[in-house]
Amino acid sequence: MRCLVGFFGITRSLPHTIGSIRTHVLAPLRASGIAVATAGHFNLPGTWTNPRSGEVGITPDRCDAALLDLDVCQVEPQSDAMIADELAAIRAVPDPYGDGYRSLTNLCHQLRSLNRLWSLLRLFGPGPGDLVLLLRPDLLYLDRLEPARDLGLLTAGKADLIVPAWQSWGGLNDRFAFCTVRTARAYATRLRLLSEACQVLGGMHPEIFLRVIAAWHGMRVGLTELRAVRVRGDGRVAPNDRSMLSAAADVVA
């Protein structure tokens, strides 16, 4: 078995999360005898300010991506011009967060990064027998991945997509995903359906969007209890993730 592991988004907190990625995700895969190929696409904004997350003037370091020691890596300057069509689509519907579409703009940038990541993963020539893990680098992975347990639904052909069981907010948690190759392609490239989804839903919410995408593609969805908390650029854990953090005794920081 081969596992393609892809990272996407912003490396704003990678110095705080790299230990958990190495110890709780990559090491267990390799210890199980699974061949691992890694890739990453990362956005590089000049500065990162998000009042909703409490981050002001965070400057991501381009060199942080090197901490992952990836087989293939692309770091790309972030510009709203790259998501102009998607911005037009989300601004045509109500803003569920009430923050001047800042959060939805960040979602579009993240989904574009995920879309670009799929282009990099294709360089490995993914085949039907491969599995794909799609991960954010700004997450502290609290639980150790056990491939036989956590990927078993995929290898047994009982699921196409595995997502976290927690914080689904009426949809499917999009924090990270374990996929078959066919499903990974649809999951990673869902940005192309964002405009259509906005029209169908009359709005945009990340978890509901993912639930709709899964339904449109007929994905069989499994759930995992593996936990991961969001780490801000200054090392703080997101407030509504702190209950998970306090319950975990085996965190690798």
PLY file of the C-alpha trace (Angstrom):
ply
format ascii 1.0
element vertex 253
property float x
property float y
property float z
element edge 252
property int vertex1
property int vertex2
end_header
0.00 0.00 0.00
1.11 3.56 -0.72
-0.17 6.64 1.05
0.04 10.10 -0.48
0.08 12.73 2.24
-0.71 16.29 1.20
-0.60 19.53 3.19
-2.33 22.76 2.20
-3.19 26.24 3.43
-0.93 28.51 5.49
2.09 27.42 7.55
1.46 30.16 10.13
1.83 27.83 13.15
3.92 24.98 11.75
6.75 25.43 14.31
4.12 24.62 16.97
2.51 21.68 15.12
5.37 19.93 13.32
6.09 17.60 16.26
2.55 16.21 16.25
2.58 15.80 12.46
5.80 13.80 12.55
4.94 11.69 15.60
1.20 11.16 15.26
0.76 10.97 11.47
3.91 10.30 9.45
5.78 7.99 11.83
2.85 5.56 12.34
2.35 5.24 8.58
6.00 4.40 7.99
6.17 2.09 11.01
3.32 0.09 9.47
5.36 -0.52 6.34
3.30 1.83 4.20
5.23 3.70 1.50
4.67 7.43 2.01
4.97 10.23 -0.55
4.48 13.81 0.64
3.55 17.07 -1.05
2.47 20.51 0.05
1.01 23.66 -1.44
1.07 26.71 0.80
-0.28 30.22 0.52
2.03 33.02 1.60
0.15 36.21 2.49
2.26 39.26 3.25
0.64 39.45 6.69
-2.22 37.55 8.28
-4.94 39.46 10.13
-8.20 37.81 11.12
-10.24 39.46 13.89
-12.45 36.37 14.16
-9.43 34.23 15.14
-7.78 37.00 17.14
-4.71 37.13 14.89
-3.31 40.52 13.98
-0.26 41.20 11.84
1.00 37.60 11.69
3.75 37.22 9.06
4.12 33.62 7.85
7.71 32.51 7.24
8.29 31.06 3.78
11.00 28.80 5.23
8.64 27.07 7.68
7.47 24.69 4.94
10.93 23.11 5.00
10.12 21.68 8.44
7.89 19.10 6.74
10.73 17.78 4.54
8.32 17.22 1.67
9.01 15.35 -1.55
7.24 18.09 -3.54
6.49 21.59 -2.28
5.17 24.85 -3.70
4.84 28.11 -1.77
2.82 30.75 -3.60
2.13 34.41 -2.77
-1.51 34.87 -1.81
-3.60 37.31 -3.80
-7.34 37.89 -3.94
-6.99 38.20 -7.72
-6.45 34.43 -7.80
-9.95 33.81 -6.41
-11.81 36.67 -8.11
-14.64 34.48 -9.48
-15.16 32.74 -6.15
-15.20 36.06 -4.29
-17.91 37.29 -6.61
-19.95 34.17 -5.87
-19.71 34.40 -2.07
-20.42 38.13 -2.05
-23.66 37.45 -3.89
-24.99 35.51 -0.86
-25.33 36.42 2.84
-22.21 36.44 5.01
-22.88 33.88 7.80
-19.99 35.16 9.92
-20.79 38.87 9.68
-17.14 39.83 9.25
-17.26 41.50 5.86
-16.69 38.16 4.07
-13.20 37.87 5.54
-13.75 34.30 6.77
-15.27 33.20 3.47
-12.39 34.85 1.61
-9.98 32.80 3.72
-12.02 29.70 2.87
-11.62 30.42 -0.84
-7.87 30.84 -0.46
-7.67 27.56 1.45
-9.72 25.71 -1.15
-7.56 27.11 -3.94
-4.48 25.84 -2.10
-6.13 22.42 -1.78
-6.90 22.47 -5.50
-3.27 23.28 -6.30
-2.15 20.52 -3.94
-4.04 17.97 -6.01
-2.00 19.02 -9.05
1.16 18.25 -7.06
-0.13 14.90 -5.80
-0.84 13.89 -9.39
2.91 13.99 -10.02
3.16 10.77 -8.00
0.91 8.97 -10.49
-1.79 7.97 -7.96
-3.42 4.63 -8.67
-6.54 2.80 -7.47
-4.65 1.04 -4.67
-3.30 4.24 -3.12
-4.76 6.17 -0.21
-4.62 9.95 0.21
-4.42 11.97 3.44
-5.24 15.67 3.10
-4.03 17.65 6.11
-3.69 21.22 7.32
-0.30 22.21 8.72
-1.83 24.52 11.35
-3.39 21.64 13.29
-1.98 19.99 16.38
-2.84 16.31 15.87
-3.70 15.02 19.33
-4.12 11.31 18.65
-1.75 8.82 17.09
-2.92 7.48 13.74
-3.29 3.71 13.71
-3.50 2.75 10.01
-5.28 -0.59 10.53
-7.93 1.09 12.66
-8.21 4.55 11.14
-7.84 3.68 7.45
-9.58 0.31 7.61
-12.87 1.51 6.13
-10.97 2.67 3.05
-8.83 -0.43 2.61
-11.86 -2.68 3.11
-13.81 -0.79 0.45
-16.50 0.28 2.92
-15.96 4.05 2.64
-14.57 6.54 0.13
-13.98 9.42 2.55
-13.22 9.57 6.27
-13.63 12.87 8.13
-13.62 13.85 11.83
-16.75 12.93 13.77
-16.69 16.13 15.83
-17.60 19.77 15.03
-19.60 18.97 11.91
-21.91 22.01 12.33
-24.72 20.37 10.35
-22.42 19.18 7.57
-19.09 17.34 7.41
-15.98 18.44 9.27
-13.40 19.65 6.73
-10.46 19.87 9.18
-8.68 16.89 7.55
-9.62 13.93 5.35
-8.58 10.38 4.50
-9.63 9.35 1.00
-9.45 6.94 -1.87
-7.76 8.44 -4.92
-11.02 9.01 -6.80
-12.61 10.71 -3.83
-9.45 12.72 -3.06
-9.69 14.31 -6.48
-13.32 15.38 -5.94
-12.62 16.53 -2.37
-9.51 18.51 -3.29
-10.95 20.20 -6.36
-14.33 21.20 -4.94
-13.49 24.88 -5.37
-14.71 24.54 -8.95
-18.22 23.85 -7.62
-18.30 26.66 -5.07
-20.25 29.10 -7.26
-22.87 26.47 -8.07
-23.14 25.50 -4.41
-23.68 29.14 -3.40
-26.62 29.32 -5.78
-28.12 26.00 -4.69
-27.69 26.65 -0.96
-28.36 30.37 -1.03
-25.22 30.85 1.03
-21.87 29.29 1.87
-20.80 27.37 4.96
-17.67 25.16 4.75
-19.05 22.06 6.48
-22.38 22.16 4.67
-20.55 22.71 1.38
-18.51 19.55 1.99
-21.64 17.57 2.84
-23.21 18.69 -0.44
-20.07 17.81 -2.40
-20.05 14.33 -0.84
-23.68 13.85 -1.84
-23.17 15.14 -5.37
-20.33 12.66 -5.91
-22.04 9.78 -4.14
-19.24 9.43 -1.58
-19.61 6.85 1.18
-18.54 8.76 4.28
-16.93 7.27 7.37
-16.06 9.06 10.59
-12.97 9.09 12.79
-12.57 10.13 16.40
-8.99 11.30 15.80
-8.70 14.84 17.14
-6.82 17.89 15.92
-6.95 21.44 17.27
-6.31 24.66 15.38
-3.20 26.55 16.41
-3.02 30.27 15.68
0.05 32.05 14.38
1.05 33.10 17.89
0.78 29.56 19.26
-2.66 29.92 20.88
-5.22 27.15 20.47
-8.60 28.21 19.06
-11.01 28.79 21.97
-13.63 26.24 20.94
-10.92 23.58 20.51
-9.48 23.94 24.02
-11.78 21.31 25.53
-10.20 18.73 23.22
-6.74 19.92 24.14
-7.36 19.74 27.88
-8.70 16.19 27.50
-5.59 14.96 25.67
-2.71 13.76 27.83
-0.43 12.69 25.00
-0.02 15.91 22.99
3.30 16.31 21.18
4.11 20.02 20.90
0 1
1 2
2 3
3 4
4 5
5 6
6 7
7 8
8 9
9 10
10 11
11 12
12 13
13 14
14 15
15 16
16 17
17 18
18 19
19 20
20 21
21 22
22 23
23 24
24 25
25 26
26 27
27 28
28 29
29 30
30 31
31 32
32 33
33 34
34 35
35 36
36 37
37 38
38 39
39 40
40 41
41 42
42 43
43 44
44 45
45 46
46 47
47 48
48 49
49 50
50 51
51 52
52 53
53 54
54 55
55 56
56 57
57 58
58 59
59 60
60 61
61 62
62 63
63 64
64 65
65 66
66 67
67 68
68 69
69 70
70 71
71 72
72 73
73 74
74 75
75 76
76 77
77 78
78 79
79 80
80 81
81 82
82 83
83 84
84 85
85 86
86 87
87 88
88 89
89 90
90 91
91 92
92 93
93 94
94 95
95 96
96 97
97 98
98 99
99 100
100 101
101 102
102 103
103 104
104 105
105 106
106 107
107 108
108 109
109 110
110 111
111 112
112 113
113 114
114 115
115 116
116 117
117 118
118 119
119 120
120 121
121 122
122 123
123 124
124 125
125 126
126 127
127 128
128 129
129 130
130 131
131 132
132 133
133 134
134 135
135 136
136 137
137 138
138 139
139 140
140 141
141 142
142 143
143 144
144 145
145 146
146 147
147 148
148 149
149 150
150 151
151 152
152 153
153 154
154 155
155 156
156 157
157 158
158 159
159 160
160 161
161 162
162 163
163 164
164 165
165 166
166 167
167 168
168 169
169 170
170 171
171 172
172 173
173 174
174 175
175 176
176 177
177 178
178 179
179 180
180 181
181 182
182 183
183 184
184 185
185 186
186 187
187 188
188 189
189 190
190 191
191 192
192 193
193 194
194 195
195 196
196 197
197 198
198 199
199 200
200 201
201 202
202 203
203 204
204 205
205 206
206 207
207 208
208 209
209 210
210 211
211 212
212 213
213 214
214 215
215 216
216 217
217 218
218 219
219 220
220 221
221 222
222 223
223 224
224 225
225 226
226 227
227 228
228 229
229 230
230 231
231 232
232 233
233 234
234 235
235 236
236 237
237 238
238 239
239 240
240 241
241 242
242 243
243 244
244 245
245 246
246 247
247 248
248 249
249 250
250 251
251 252
